[in-house]
């Protein structure tokens, strides 16, 4: 390969003319001036060709071929990019012949084919003398051969070093322009893809947010429904027992009345039957409320859901108050579901297993944890419940206190602890202390 530095100096000298001390100075000067004029016209053609960069690689290659052919008045002119170089350039070669642009190898002039093979496969040989009046120069980028230009000058054209220098400048600048054209189109394509991906991502994020919101709403409704249905199932046994007891009492009173029994004793027994019936009616109201009020209710935050949950128990003698301390923070839907179930089970245990008529649900938002407590004014013994919970957890017994073990397990799934204390109201207080960030199914919940 030839030295790029020496060639650049020779090209510069050819473009700027010659200096001579011989007697033939004036004729040489005239020829130099003509070459300079041709060089200016060629450089103008080059500039007009290279501004086609923004139009794309093909338009650029066509403009380069036209500028080179015009400068040589060529019978045919070939521009070729070496295999593996400037991979975005399309077409990889182009021949201007008889005013027609050809990019199909089968249609090329036969004399152009050998030069095409050299420029594509062995671009470092482009500067070798091709012979047969053919002009051939290399195309380089950062000192690396990238292809070249070859052509057959018109018969009246005498090719000088100035012309070769013009073709080299055109070829090298074409390589730079082709590379820049690739970068421009790649950037434009990438920007378009980025915009489309951004729009798609925005749409997917919106759809995901909508789906998550629907899921949370569904889980919130499901939490309330689960509690209501569980209450309805468990109330079935107690209501049946009250109704049967009341019915048996009425039957006994009727038999005694027929036998002429004591009137006052019958009144007392019927009063007891009336109380049993009233108790059954209250529990039936709770069951009816649980079965028929749920799916229609709109979703809400955990404090709102606790208010609704407490109203499930209002048809009984238990009066429930909900108190929120601190600023509520959004929680994952399944975490709210778990906290709601814990509060519901605690309140239901209060209704079913104590004589309490007052309860307090207290939800406290702290910087590093959430504390949920359920208190009542019943007669329960915290120490006895703790012993029962310990025994139930150890032996896996079924029974009325199995719910406490389930509540403890659900609390541990959230990474928290459950404790049983004496309530300021006089009865039992369950305290669920859950650290932030919350855990769900053994994983951190964001």
ABEGO torsion letter per residue (X at the ends): XBBAAAAAAAAAAAAAEBBBABAAAAAAAAAAAAAAAAAAAAAAAAAAAAAAAAAEAAAAAAAAAAAAAAAAGBABBBBBBBBGBGAABOBABBBBBGGBBBABAAABBAAAAAAAAAAAABAAAAABBAEGGBBBBBBBBGGBBAEEBBBBBBAABBBBAAAAAAAAAAAAAAAAAAAAAAAAAAAAAAAAAAAAAAAAAAAAAAAAAAAAAAAAAAAAAAAAAAAAAAAAAAAAAAAAAAAAAAAAAAAAAAAAAAAGBBAAAAAAAAAAAAAAAAAAAAAAAAAAAAAABAAABBBBBAAAAAAAAAAAAAABABBBBBBBBEBBBBBBAAAAAAAAAAAAAAAAAAAAABABABBBBBBBBBAABBBBBBBBABABBAAAAAAAAAAAAAAGBBEAAAAAAAAAAAAAAAGBBBBBBBBAAGBBBBBBBBBOBBBBGGBBBX
